[in-house]
Amino acid sequence: MKSDIRFMNELFRIVNGALRLDVDKVRNYTAFLADKLEKDGDAASAGRLRKMLDESDHQLRPADASFRRTLPVDTDSRFPLIERVNLKAIDEPPVVLSQDQWDVVNEFLSIAKSHAQADAQGITGSINLLMYGPPGSGKSRLARHIARELDLELYVARLDGLISSFLGSTSKNIRALFDFAAKTPCVLFLDEFDAIAKLRGDSQELGELKRVVNSFLQNLDAMDSQSIILAATNHQELLDSAVWRRFGYRLELDFPGIEIRSQMWLQFLRSLDFDNDDIDLLADLSDGFSGSDIEEVSRRLKRRRVIGHPPQLKDAFQILQNIGIGEGEKRRFLSQLRGKNEHLIAQALRRRNKALYSTATLGRLFGVSKATAHRWTSMNAPTKHILTEGSNG
């Protein structure tokens, strides 16, 4: 086999596993290397590696051992500690980020793809990325994107199963989780990371739970330099200070600004009949909404089309108002209009941005004539503005 840098990562892992007498790691990464060679057009080398695995299987593995990819489970409840994400079964639009966010992601991907060069220069340590921000900001979607870009399987840790009712078993579960990740070509995603990473700093928690966090950090430190670890939290303020030091790459994913919202609407509504002016309106109306909120509005519009109701701008407006009910109301400007009658809402939108909310546009939003919209905005408005003028997105 040619000394191709694209395959050096797997070669180093195979040698590392062999030197440690770690049969699972040797087998897993040999099979992974065979897959990569086949994708690269070298079917002959891939076939030779698979033949070697088949012929040596009875020598390398005990007769009662199961095949690779056996997922770890809690020793007491048998609850799975990890689950594989079937990336091929998930069809979703591309991730939309700001340029600053893409800079972090692209650097992380470049480094993750260059383990062999880093190892050769003595740069060690696992490649870890911590994503933080409010719910619905795209952390899980970005984890899927990273796994696809690295052409690796994505495994999500079940932290609810990791924390055993038998506290002494939790450290064993943590070890099993990281052992699996060390032996398997994958991206390990620790979602809702604060469920375990915050415990050590909580004065109300038991000493045993604090020892669990110590165990978690020790296992994270012990991961080799080829391991790819992603973590996500909605409550970064709760994380133990020592946790931050374990993640060389950190990415904040907040509620999208107006430019990102515009890109999201374009992506999600690509198959529907909305023009650029509609997109501008929806980007402003969705001020304070998350990316998952925007996706849900788009999904509901597509469902209406399925049942014979061609989506219109007023439908999107109604759904946005409905989605705006509940958690996060204070940040959404539409929530300030709840309970107001239509002419007061029209006046508030008009004051927000006269150029964007013309009387013709307001008519489309409410499903009324331009003349009716004009009459609404000409009525005596309250002296106290419902909204400040101008978009704050």
C-alpha positions as CSV (number, residue, x, y, z in Angstrom):
1,M,0.0,0.0,0.0
2,K,1.3,3.4,-0.9
3,S,2.2,5.7,2.0
4,D,-0.9,7.9,1.5
5,I,-1.5,10.4,4.3
6,R,-5.2,9.9,4.0
7,F,-4.8,6.4,5.4
8,M,-2.1,7.1,8.0
9,N,-4.6,7.8,10.8
10,E,-6.1,4.3,10.5
11,L,-2.6,2.8,10.2
12,F,-1.5,4.5,13.4
13,R,-4.6,3.3,15.2
14,I,-4.1,-0.3,14.0
15,V,-0.5,-0.3,15.2
16,N,-1.5,1.3,18.5
17,G,-4.1,-1.4,19.0
18,A,-1.7,-4.2,18.2
19,L,1.0,-2.9,20.6
20,R,-1.6,-2.7,23.3
21,L,-3.0,-6.2,22.4
22,D,-6.4,-4.5,21.9
23,V,-8.0,-6.9,19.4
24,D,-11.2,-4.9,19.1
25,K,-9.4,-1.7,18.1
26,V,-7.2,-3.6,15.6
27,R,-10.2,-5.2,13.9
28,N,-12.4,-2.1,13.9
29,Y,-9.8,0.1,12.3
30,T,-8.7,-2.5,9.9
31,A,-12.2,-2.9,8.7
32,F,-12.6,0.9,8.5
33,L,-9.4,1.2,6.5
34,A,-10.7,-1.4,4.1
35,D,-13.9,0.6,3.6
36,K,-11.8,3.8,2.9
37,L,-9.6,2.0,0.4
38,E,-12.6,0.6,-1.4
39,K,-14.2,4.1,-1.6
40,D,-10.9,5.4,-2.9
41,G,-11.0,2.9,-5.7
42,D,-8.5,0.3,-4.4
43,A,-10.9,-2.6,-4.2
44,A,-8.0,-5.1,-4.3
45,S,-6.3,-3.8,-1.2
46,A,-9.6,-3.6,0.6
47,G,-10.4,-7.2,-0.3
48,R,-7.0,-8.4,1.0
49,L,-7.6,-6.7,4.3
50,R,-11.0,-8.2,4.7
51,K,-9.7,-11.6,3.8
52,M,-7.0,-11.3,6.5
53,L,-9.7,-10.3,9.0
54,D,-11.8,-13.4,8.1
55,E,-8.9,-15.8,8.1
56,S,-7.6,-14.6,11.5
57,D,-10.9,-14.1,13.2
58,H,-10.7,-17.4,15.2
59,Q,-7.1,-16.6,16.2
60,L,-7.6,-13.0,17.3
61,R,-10.9,-13.4,19.1
62,P,-12.3,-15.7,21.7
63,A,-14.9,-18.1,20.3
64,D,-17.7,-16.6,22.4
65,A,-16.9,-13.0,21.6
66,S,-19.4,-11.1,19.5
67,F,-18.5,-9.1,16.4
68,R,-17.4,-5.5,16.6
69,R,-19.8,-2.6,17.3
70,T,-21.4,-4.3,20.3
71,L,-22.8,-1.2,22.1
72,P,-22.0,-0.8,25.8
73,V,-24.9,-1.1,28.3
74,D,-25.4,-0.4,32.0
75,T,-24.2,-3.5,33.9
76,D,-27.3,-3.4,36.2
77,S,-30.2,-2.3,34.2
78,R,-28.9,-3.3,30.7
79,F,-30.0,0.1,29.5
80,P,-27.9,1.2,26.5
81,L,-25.3,3.8,27.1
82,I,-24.9,4.8,23.5
83,E,-26.9,4.8,20.3
84,R,-25.9,5.0,16.7
85,V,-27.3,7.7,14.5
86,N,-28.2,6.5,11.0
87,L,-27.0,9.5,9.1
88,K,-28.1,8.1,5.8
89,A,-31.7,8.0,6.9
90,I,-31.7,11.7,7.9
91,D,-32.4,14.1,5.0
92,E,-31.9,17.6,6.1
93,P,-30.9,21.0,4.6
94,P,-27.3,22.2,5.0
95,V,-26.2,23.7,8.2
96,V,-26.5,27.5,8.3
97,L,-23.9,29.4,10.4
98,S,-22.2,32.8,10.5
99,Q,-18.8,33.1,9.0
100,D,-17.2,33.3,12.4
101,Q,-18.9,30.1,13.4
102,W,-17.8,28.4,10.2
103,D,-14.2,29.4,10.8
104,V,-14.2,27.4,14.1
105,V,-16.0,24.4,12.5
106,N,-13.7,24.3,9.5
107,E,-10.6,24.6,11.6
108,F,-11.8,21.7,13.8
109,L,-12.6,19.6,10.7
110,S,-9.2,20.3,9.2
111,I,-7.4,19.3,12.3
112,A,-9.6,16.2,12.8
113,K,-8.6,15.1,9.3
114,S,-4.9,15.7,9.9
115,H,-4.3,13.5,12.9
116,A,-1.4,11.7,11.2
117,Q,0.5,14.9,10.5
118,A,-0.1,16.1,14.1
119,D,1.1,12.8,15.6
120,A,4.2,12.9,13.5
121,Q,5.1,16.3,14.9
122,G,4.4,15.2,18.5
123,I,1.1,17.1,18.9
124,T,-1.0,14.9,21.0
125,G,-4.4,15.1,22.7
126,S,-7.9,14.2,21.6
127,I,-9.8,16.6,19.3
128,N,-12.8,18.0,21.4
129,L,-15.4,20.5,20.5
130,L,-17.9,22.0,23.0
131,M,-21.1,23.5,21.5
132,Y,-23.2,25.6,23.8
133,G,-26.3,27.7,23.5
134,P,-30.1,27.6,23.8
135,P,-32.3,24.7,22.7
136,G,-33.0,24.6,19.0
137,S,-29.9,26.4,18.0
138,G,-28.6,23.5,15.9
139,K,-26.1,21.7,18.1
140,S,-27.3,18.2,17.1
141,R,-27.5,19.1,13.5
142,L,-24.0,20.4,13.5
143,A,-22.8,17.1,15.2
144,R,-24.4,15.2,12.3
145,H,-22.7,17.5,9.8
146,I,-19.3,17.0,11.4
147,A,-19.7,13.2,11.4
148,R,-20.6,13.3,7.7
149,E,-17.7,15.6,6.8
150,L,-15.3,13.2,8.6
151,D,-17.0,10.2,7.0
152,L,-17.4,8.6,10.4
153,E,-20.3,7.0,12.3
154,L,-22.0,9.2,14.9
155,Y,-22.7,7.7,18.3
156,V,-24.8,9.7,20.9
157,A,-24.1,9.0,24.6
158,R,-27.3,8.3,26.6
159,L,-26.4,10.3,29.7
160,D,-29.7,9.4,31.3
161,G,-28.5,5.8,31.2
162,L,-24.9,6.6,32.1
163,I,-25.9,7.9,35.6
164,S,-26.8,4.6,37.2
165,S,-29.2,4.4,40.2
166,F,-26.3,2.4,41.7
167,L,-23.8,5.2,42.0
168,G,-20.8,2.9,42.1
169,S,-21.8,1.6,38.6
170,T,-21.7,5.1,37.0
171,S,-17.9,5.2,36.8
172,K,-17.9,1.8,35.2
173,N,-20.4,3.0,32.7
174,I,-18.2,6.1,31.9
175,R,-15.2,3.8,31.4
176,A,-17.3,1.5,29.1
177,L,-18.4,4.5,27.0
178,F,-14.9,5.8,26.4
179,D,-13.5,2.4,25.8
180,F,-16.0,1.9,23.0
181,A,-15.1,5.3,21.5
182,A,-11.4,4.5,21.7
183,K,-11.8,1.2,19.8
184,T,-14.4,2.3,17.2
185,P,-14.0,4.7,14.3
186,C,-16.6,7.2,15.2
187,V,-17.6,10.6,16.5
188,L,-18.8,10.4,20.1
189,F,-21.4,13.0,20.8
190,L,-22.1,13.9,24.5
191,D,-25.5,15.6,24.3
192,E,-27.0,17.5,27.3
193,F,-23.5,17.4,28.7
194,D,-24.3,19.5,31.7
195,A,-26.3,16.5,33.1
196,I,-23.0,15.1,34.3
197,A,-20.4,17.8,33.8
198,K,-22.0,20.2,36.3
199,L,-22.3,17.8,39.3
200,R,-18.8,18.4,40.8
201,G,-19.4,22.1,41.4
202,D,-22.9,21.6,43.0
203,S,-22.6,21.9,46.8
204,Q,-25.9,20.0,47.2
205,E,-24.6,16.9,45.5
206,L,-23.2,13.8,47.2
207,G,-19.4,13.2,47.3
208,E,-20.0,10.0,45.2
209,L,-21.4,12.1,42.4
210,K,-18.5,14.5,42.5
211,R,-16.2,11.5,42.2
212,V,-18.2,10.5,39.1
213,V,-17.3,13.8,37.5
214,N,-13.7,13.2,38.4
215,S,-13.9,9.8,36.7
216,F,-15.5,11.4,33.6
217,L,-12.7,14.0,33.3
218,Q,-10.0,11.3,33.8
219,N,-11.4,9.1,31.1
220,L,-11.7,12.1,28.8
221,D,-8.0,12.9,29.4
222,A,-7.0,9.3,28.7
223,M,-8.5,9.3,25.2
224,D,-5.9,9.0,22.5
225,S,-5.1,11.7,20.0
226,Q,-7.3,10.1,17.3
227,S,-10.5,10.3,19.2
228,I,-13.2,12.8,18.1
229,I,-15.4,14.0,21.0
230,L,-18.3,16.5,20.6
231,A,-20.3,17.8,23.6
232,A,-23.4,20.0,23.7
233,T,-25.1,21.9,26.5
234,N,-28.0,24.3,26.9
235,H,-26.6,25.5,30.2
236,Q,-23.0,26.3,29.8
237,E,-23.1,28.4,33.0
238,L,-23.5,25.2,35.0
239,L,-20.4,23.4,33.6
240,D,-17.6,22.6,36.0
241,S,-14.6,25.0,35.3
242,A,-12.4,22.0,34.7
243,V,-14.6,20.8,31.8
244,W,-13.9,23.9,29.7
245,R,-10.2,23.2,29.8
246,R,-10.8,19.7,28.2
247,F,-12.3,21.3,25.1
248,G,-9.8,23.1,22.9
249,Y,-12.6,24.1,20.5
250,R,-15.6,26.0,21.7
251,L,-18.6,27.2,19.7
252,E,-21.5,29.3,20.8
253,L,-24.7,28.7,18.9
254,D,-27.2,31.4,19.8
255,F,-30.5,32.4,18.3
256,P,-29.9,33.4,14.6
257,G,-29.7,37.0,13.5
258,I,-31.7,38.3,10.6
259,E,-29.2,37.3,7.9
260,I,-29.0,33.7,9.1
261,R,-32.7,33.6,9.5
262,S,-33.1,34.6,5.8
263,Q,-30.7,31.8,4.8
264,M,-32.7,29.3,6.9
265,W,-36.0,30.3,5.4
266,L,-34.5,30.0,1.9
267,Q,-33.3,26.5,2.7
268,F,-36.4,25.3,4.4
269,L,-38.9,26.8,1.9
270,R,-37.0,25.9,-1.2
271,S,-39.8,23.6,-2.5
272,L,-42.6,26.1,-1.7
273,D,-43.9,29.1,-3.6
274,F,-42.4,32.0,-1.6
275,D,-40.5,34.8,-3.2
276,N,-37.6,36.9,-1.9
277,D,-40.0,39.6,-0.5
278,D,-41.7,36.8,1.5
279,I,-38.4,35.6,2.8
280,D,-37.5,39.1,4.0
281,L,-40.8,39.4,5.8
282,L,-40.5,36.0,7.4
283,A,-36.9,36.7,8.5
284,D,-38.1,39.8,10.3
285,L,-41.3,38.2,11.8
286,S,-39.1,35.3,13.2
287,D,-37.0,37.6,15.2
288,G,-36.2,35.8,18.5
289,F,-37.1,32.3,17.1
290,S,-34.6,29.5,17.0
291,G,-33.5,27.6,13.9
292,S,-35.7,24.6,14.9
293,D,-38.7,26.9,15.3
294,I,-38.2,28.1,11.7
295,E,-37.8,24.5,10.5
296,E,-41.1,23.5,12.3
297,V,-43.0,26.4,10.6
298,S,-41.7,25.1,7.3
299,R,-42.6,21.6,8.1
300,R,-46.2,22.6,9.0
301,L,-46.5,24.6,5.7
302,K,-45.4,21.5,3.8
303,R,-48.0,19.4,5.6
304,R,-50.7,21.8,4.6
305,R,-49.7,21.4,1.0
306,V,-50.0,17.6,1.3
307,I,-53.6,18.0,2.4
308,G,-54.4,20.3,-0.5
309,H,-53.9,23.7,1.1
310,P,-51.3,25.6,-0.9
311,P,-49.2,27.5,1.7
312,Q,-49.5,31.3,1.6
313,L,-47.8,34.1,3.5
314,K,-50.7,34.5,5.9
315,D,-50.4,30.7,6.7
316,A,-46.7,31.2,7.7
317,F,-47.7,34.2,9.8
318,Q,-50.4,32.3,11.6
319,I,-48.1,29.4,12.3
320,L,-45.3,31.7,13.5
321,Q,-47.7,33.2,16.0
322,N,-48.7,29.7,17.2
323,I,-45.1,28.5,17.5
324,G,-44.3,31.7,19.5
325,I,-46.5,30.5,22.4
326,G,-44.6,29.0,25.3
327,E,-40.9,28.9,26.2
328,G,-38.9,31.9,25.0
329,E,-41.9,34.2,24.6
330,K,-40.1,37.2,26.0
331,R,-37.4,37.2,23.2
332,R,-39.9,37.0,20.4
333,F,-41.4,40.3,19.3
334,L,-44.5,38.6,18.0
335,S,-45.4,37.5,21.5
336,Q,-45.8,41.2,22.4
337,L,-48.8,41.2,20.1
338,R,-50.7,38.3,21.5
339,G,-54.3,39.2,22.5
340,K,-54.3,42.3,20.3
341,N,-56.9,42.7,17.5
342,E,-55.8,42.7,13.9
343,H,-55.8,46.4,13.4
344,L,-53.5,47.0,16.4
345,I,-51.2,44.3,15.2
346,A,-51.1,45.8,11.7
347,Q,-50.3,49.2,13.2
348,A,-47.5,47.8,15.3
349,L,-46.0,46.1,12.3
350,R,-46.3,49.2,10.3
351,R,-44.5,51.2,13.0
352,R,-41.8,48.5,13.2
353,N,-40.8,48.9,9.5
354,K,-42.9,51.0,7.1
355,A,-40.9,50.0,4.1
356,L,-41.2,46.3,4.9
357,Y,-44.8,46.3,6.0
358,S,-46.7,48.2,3.3
359,T,-50.4,48.1,3.3
360,A,-50.3,45.6,0.4
361,T,-48.0,43.3,2.4
362,L,-50.2,43.6,5.5
363,G,-53.2,42.6,3.4
364,R,-51.3,39.4,2.4
365,L,-50.3,38.7,6.0
366,F,-53.9,38.9,7.3
367,G,-55.6,37.7,4.1
368,V,-57.6,40.9,3.6
369,S,-57.7,43.5,0.9
370,K,-55.2,46.3,0.6
371,A,-58.0,48.8,1.3
372,T,-58.9,47.0,4.6
373,A,-55.2,46.9,5.6
374,H,-55.0,50.7,4.9
375,R,-58.1,51.3,6.9
376,W,-56.7,49.4,9.9
377,T,-53.4,51.4,9.9
378,S,-55.4,54.6,9.6
379,M,-57.4,54.0,12.7
380,N,-56.6,55.9,15.8
381,A,-53.5,54.2,17.2
382,P,-52.8,54.0,21.0
383,T,-50.4,56.7,22.1
384,K,-48.1,54.1,23.6
385,H,-46.3,52.1,20.9
386,I,-46.7,48.3,21.1
387,L,-43.3,47.9,19.5
388,T,-40.3,50.1,19.0
389,E,-39.7,51.0,15.4
390,G,-37.2,49.0,13.4
391,S,-36.1,45.4,13.4
392,N,-33.9,44.3,16.2
393,G,-33.0,41.0,14.5
